[in-house]
Amino acid sequence: MSLTHILVPVFAAVAMQALPTFANLGPTTLASEIIPALNLPGIAPNAYVTGLYSIATLTSFIAAAFVLKHGPIRAGQWALSCYFLGGLIIYAFPHPISFCFAACFYGAAYTMPIPLGAHILINHTPPHMRNTLFGIRQMGVPIGGLAAGMCFPLMAETYGWQLAILLAALACLSLAIVIQIIRSQYDAERQPKRQLFISNGQGPISVMRHVPRMRRLCFAGMLFAGAEVTAVANIVFFLSHDVGWSLTSAGLALSILSVGGAIGRLFWGLVADRLRNKTNMLGYLGLAIFASMIALAVWSNDAPSLVYVAAFSVGVTAGGWTGVGIAEGARLAGNSGAVAGTATLTQFMFLGVVLLPMMAGIALALGTTYPYVFAMVGALSGLGGLTLLTMPPEHT
């Protein structure tokens, strides 16, 4: 298989993950500008994240079937179009209700990138490079986060927060148009007659029933993903509002966290392709997430350099596990159910992203400080790591 035949599907999968992530982070990255402008409460960022991922959790039940029915490129175009509509609504009608509608569009769309990326990579890349390529594909998330941390504050300072969100929406629409070029190649295996609500033994519930090891992986993935998004959703507002940093400096912390996530996804993918027991590696990463979140909590009032180190560490661990985790979910489900396996893990990741930010928002509303919130979600990630480390050996 030539390098071109590997790079094109990887690039397409990364792009269809990066831009939705970038658009998702607009409201939370610009929270310190949006909250006073619309007279919103301080828990609004966590409420937005909870709403977005609640919708994503519900729609993830049909994500795998939607990708198989329409093809990964068409599914990606549908998702990117939803991001355009959500951003357009916020720009045209800057009101709290507009953010509710946008969260619905974003949530319904964000369920697509992981299963469509898995479909593309499993069918168009070499199996022996699977963990590495899945890690590269998952770099779309920190790439989107890096872009959000760098671009949104600058665009908001130059053009205002409304136009910043519109520009992100237009970027999503542009990609939806461009990828039409490769649709005939990557959507050739679509199944137009497939029913969205009939899994034929390959749906998420069926995978959980027939693959017991998936249960522990999904439980851990739920906690790991929740910890990552809690940090991403709160770090800019915390540093700019509570610690007193400028929006640009706080955005840099998010960018550094995202750089760590990108490096972690690639690094842990390379490591996993050389290890026999990938589950143990994920378990130790859960413990490392705990340590990283504690560092972020303890160092938050110290020198900015230490905060940046902690943010980078959170990215490497809480953001770095996903490529290996999703590849492992695809492996456990078997080749015939790989898309359903990744969709199953995605459901639990979204569930974690609903529950942990919601818990964080409630804790903050009750007067808990951000450092204690970071420590709390870190401890839960450590629990997820222990769950994987105590998993019975796999029978081969």
N, C-alpha and C positions, 0 to 999 in steps of 0.2 A: 504494500500500500504506500503510495507516494506521500510526500510531506504535504502537498496541496490538498490531497484527499482527507488528511487529518486536520489541517488547520482551518479549512472552510467550515466544517460542522462545529468545531470548537469555538471559532470566532462568533458564529451565529448564535450558539447557545449562551456564550458569555454576554453578548450584546443584549439578548432578550431577557437576561437577568439583571444586567447593570442599570439600564434605563428605568425599568419599573422600580428598582430599589431607590434610585436617585429621586424619582418623583414622589415615592412614599415618604421620604425623609424631609421633603420641603416644609410641611407644616410644623414638624417638631424642631427642625433646625432653625426655623424663623419664629419659634414660639415667643421669644422675648420681644419681637416686633408685633406679632399678631395679637397676643393676649391683651396688651394695653389698647391697641387700636380697636378691638371689638369688645373690650371690657369683659374678658373671659376669666374664669377662676384659674388658679395656678395648676390645678390638676388636669387642665384641658389636654396637654400633650399625652398623658397616660390614657385619658378617656378616648382620644382619637385613635391611639394604637389599639386599645381594647376593642373598639368598634370595628376597625379595619380588619383585624385578625379574627374577630368573631364571624364576620361575613366570609372571610377566607376559609375558616374551618368548616363552615357549612357547605360552601361550594366545592371544597376539596373532595367531597364524596363522589363527584362526577368528573373530576379533573382528568383522571387517567382515561376514562371512556371518551371524554371530549377530544383529547389528543388523538386517540386511536381512530375515532370516527372522522375527524376533519383533517388530521395531519398536524404535525408539530408547527409548521410555518403558519398555517391558517389560524391555529390556536394562538400563536404568538401575535399575529396581526390583530386578532380580536382583543387580546389583552392590552396591547399598546393603544388601540383605539379607545378602550375604556379609560386609560390614563389621560388621553387627550381630552376626553369629555369631562372627566373629573376636574382637571386643571382649568379648563375653560369655564366651568361653572363657578369655581372659586374666584377667577379673575373678573367675570362679568357680574357676579352677585356676592360681594364680600360680606358674608353674613354667617353666623354660626351654623345655620341650617345648611348652607352650601357645603360646609366641611363634612356634615353628616352624609349628604349625597355623595360627595367625593370619596369618603371613606367606604361607602358601599361599592362604588365603581372600582376603586383601588383594590378592595378586599376580594371582590369577585374575580378580578384579573390576576392578582398576585399568586393565586393558586396554580397558575399554568406554567411558569418558567421551569420548575423542577421536573415535573413529568415530561414536558416537551423536550427539555435538555437531555434527560435520560434516554428518551426515545431516539433522539438524534445520535447520541454518542454510542449507545449499545449497537445500533444498526450500521454505523458508518465509521467506527474506529476499531483498532486492534484490541482484543480482550486483555492482552498482557500489560497494556498501559492504562487499564480502566481506572484504578485509583488515582493515578496522576492526572488523567484527563478530567475525571470528575472533580478533582481538586481545583484544576484550572477553571472548569466551568463555574464552580462555586465562587471563584474570584470575582464573578460579576457582582456579588453582594458588596464586598468591601470596595470594589471599584466605584460602585454607585454611592457608597458612603463617603469615599474620598472626594468624589465630585461634589456631593452635597455639602460637605464641610468646607470645601474651598470655594465653590461657586455661589451657593445661595447667599452667604453673608455679603459677598462682593456685589452680586446682582441687586440685593435688597438695598445696599447703601447707595448704589448708583441709580437704580430705576424704581425702587420701591418693592415691597414684598409681593404685591399682586402680580406685577409683571414678571418677577422672578419665577413664580409658580407657572405662569403662562408659558414662559420660555421652555421650562421642563416639559410641559405638555406638548409643545410643538416639536421638541426633540423626539418624543415618543411617536408622534404621528409620522415624522420623517423616516424613522426606522421601519415602521409598518409598511411604508411605501417601498422602501429600498429592498426589503427581503422578499418581495414578490418575485424578484429575479430568480431566486433559487427554489421557489415553491414546487415547480414541476419535478425536481429531483428528490426533494426530501419528503414530499407529501404523496409520493407514488404508491406507498403501501397503506394509505388510509382505508378505513372500512366504513363507507357511507351508510351501510344498512345497520350498523351497530346501534344497539339501544343504549342510551345514556344511563338508565337506571337498572339495567340488567347486567350483572357482572360475569355470568357464566363461570363462576368459580374463581375469577381473577380480580374481584373487587377487594377493597381494603378490609372489610369485615372477614371475608374468606381467608385472606392472607394471615390475619391475626389468629384465626381459628386453627389453621393448618401449620403455621410456622411459630411454635412457642417462643423461640429465641427472639423473634421480632417484638414480643411484648416488652422485654427488658430494654431492647434497643430503643423502642418508641418512648418508653417511660423516661429513659435518660435523655433522649433527644428533645423531649418536651421541656425538660428543665434546662438543658444547655441553651436551647434556642431562646427560651424566656429570659435567661440571664443576659444573653447578648443584646437582645432588643431593649431590655430595660436599661442597660447601660447606654446604648445608642440613642434611645429616645429622651434620656434625661441629662446626659453629660453636658450638652451645650447650655441648656437652661440653668442647670445647677451652677456651672462655673461663671456664667454671665450674670445671673440674678443673685445667687447666694454668696458666691466667693468674690464677685465684683470685677471679673475679667471683662475685657471688651468682647463684643460679639465675634470679631475676627479671631482673637486669641482662643476663645472657647471653641469656635469652629475648627481651629487647627487641631485641638484635642480630638475632635471627632475624626478628622482626616487621618491623624496618626493612629487612632484606633483602627481605622479602616485599612491603612497600610499594613498594620500588624495582621489583620484578617486575611489580606491578600497573600502575604508571605506565609502565614500559617497554613492556608489551604494548599498552596503549592508544596510547602515543606512536608507537611504531614502526609500528603498524597504520595510523595516520593518515598518517604519512610515506610508507609503502609505497603507499598508494592514490594518491599523487601522483607516484610514480616509475615510470619505464618498466622499469628493470633492478633488480628486487627481489633477484636473486641477489647482485649486487655489494654491496647494502646488508647482506645477511646475512654476506657475507665480511668486511666492515669490522667488523661486530659481533663476529665471532670474534676479531679482533685486540683489540677493546675488552675482551672477556672476559679475555684474557691480561693486559692491563694492570690490570684490576680485581682479579684474583686475586693478582697480584704486590703490589698495594697492600695487600690483606688480609694477605698474608704479612709484608710489611715493617713495617706499622703495628700488628701484633698486640700488641706490648709497649709501645706508646705510649699517649697519652691516649685515654680511651674515645671522645671525640668523633671522633677520626681512624678508629678501628675502625668506628664507626657509619657514617661517610662511605664507607669501603671496602665495608662490607656493603651499603649502599644501591647503590653502583656495581655490585657483583656482581649484585644483583637486577635493575637496569635492563638490564644486558647479557646475562648468562647466563640470566636469567629472562624477559627482554623479547623475545627473538627468536622464541619458539614460535608465536605467533599468525600472524606473517608466514610462518614456515617451513611450518606446516601448510597455510595457504592456498595457498602455492606448490606444495606437494605435491599438493593437490587440483587445482590448475590444470594441472600437468604431466601428470597422469593423465587429464585430460579429464572432462567432466561425467558420462559413463557409468561411469567408473571412479574417481570422486572419493573415494568412501568407501574403496575399496581403496587408493588413493594415500595417504590419511591413515593408514590402518592400516599400510602399508608403512613410512612414516616413523616411526610410533609404535614399530614393532618395533625399528628401529635405535636410537631414543631409549632404549628399555628396555634394549637390549643395552649401550649406553654406560653406563646407570645400574647395570648389573651389573658391567661390567668396571672402570670407574674407581674406584668405592668399594672393589671387591675389591683393586685395586692399592694403593689408599690404606691399606686394612687390613693388607695384607702389609708395606707400607713401614713402617707404624707398629709392627707386631710386631717388625720388624728393628731398631727403634730410631730411625727417621727422625722428625723433629719435624713437627708440624702445619704450620708455615709452609712447610717444604720440600714437603710434600704439596700444599698449595694452589698453590705455584708450579709444580709438576709438571703438575697437571691444567690449569692456566692455559695452559701452553706447548702442551699438546695441543690446546686450543681454538684457539690461534693457528694451529696447523697446519691445522685444519679451515677456518678463515677463508681461508687462502691457497689451499686446494683450491678454494673457490668463486670466489675472485678470478681464478684462472687457468683457469676453465672456458671452453671455446670459445664464441663468440657463438651465440645461438639463432637458428636459421633460421625465418623466418615466411613 
